[in-house]
Amino acid sequence: MRRARITYPGAFHHAMNRGYDGTNIFKGNKNKAQFLDYLEDASKKMKIRILAYSIMDNHYHLVLENSIGKMSECFKRLNGLYGMYYRKSAGGKGYVFQDRFKSTLIEKDAYLLQSIAYLLRNPVRAGIVYNAEDYIWSSIKAYYSKSSNSNDIVDAEFVNELFGTKESLLESIHTFGASELPVKITRFGEVLGSEDFIKSALKKFDRRTKPSAQSIGTQRTDDRYFDPVEKVIWEFEKIKGLKIDEINTHTLAGKRQRGELLVLIKDKAGLTYKEISRDVDIFGDLKFSSLREIYRNMKRSE
């Protein structure tokens, strides 16, 4: 079983994910712009506060606040939507993202500033630009901007208050961003912070994940154990030897195949019936009640 992530409502994280086997899944302005549209959509729906981002050709970095504890849901939506978009636009088959997203828990204040500066310097370290301000696919131009609508994705005002001045931000990028982050490895993943913070964070996490007497048997599996939906669909297509848009749902065999796929997406990708109907074309003509009934019937027949 995959190891649980250490997080809790209000926790700050440096998160990233990359294309499978290093593939340039964000190559070109169109792909990067589409990803940012999905990022804005997912972060607003899940109430995740984005503090900084940097989109490279084969991976992305985010610094965020897990505001109300829905970070995993946010990434499930973000990676799922972009994964399906990329496969439709680029063609081919197989995984889009390397795996589930990677995240590092961050202590607020100095460590948070260091993480944001490190992220914004990413294009400089990669040799793409000489100055971090010249990279158009990071959030750097959103800070200390005269336009209040310069970027709807990041909470620029919060970051402005953290650094104080634009000069301080640029100096931090030059100094902190030039060296690797002093990340510590714990039993629940990577942490950027002091020993006292790690102890405090583990206590918060343990209290959050310990089931109460009332919740035993009713808890929903956390999304951190779910696979990307495009991975589930690809594995299904590989096993069946056909594309999902080739399934003939007017036949009994086709209806059975659609039901099998529904169970896999619900159980392995963790999508809700609403998400399945909206994001997976083969289910778009079915009502939520119909999806629920198909799922229950398929589970009974297992």
Protein Blocks (a to p, Z undefined) as FASTA:
>chain_A
ZZdddddehiacddddddehhiafkgcjklmmmmmmmmmmmmmmnopacfbdcddfkbcc
dddddfkopmmmmmmmmmmmmmmmmmmmngpedjfbfbdcddddddehjlmmmmmmmmmm
mmmmnomamblklpmkbcklmgopablklpfkbcfklmmmmnopamlmmmmmmmmmmpcc
dddddfebccdddfklmmmmmmmmmmmmmccfklgopaccdfklpccfklmmmmmmmmno
pafklpcfkbmklmmmmmmmmmmmmmmnopafklmmmmmmklmmpcfklmmmmmmmmmmm
ZZ
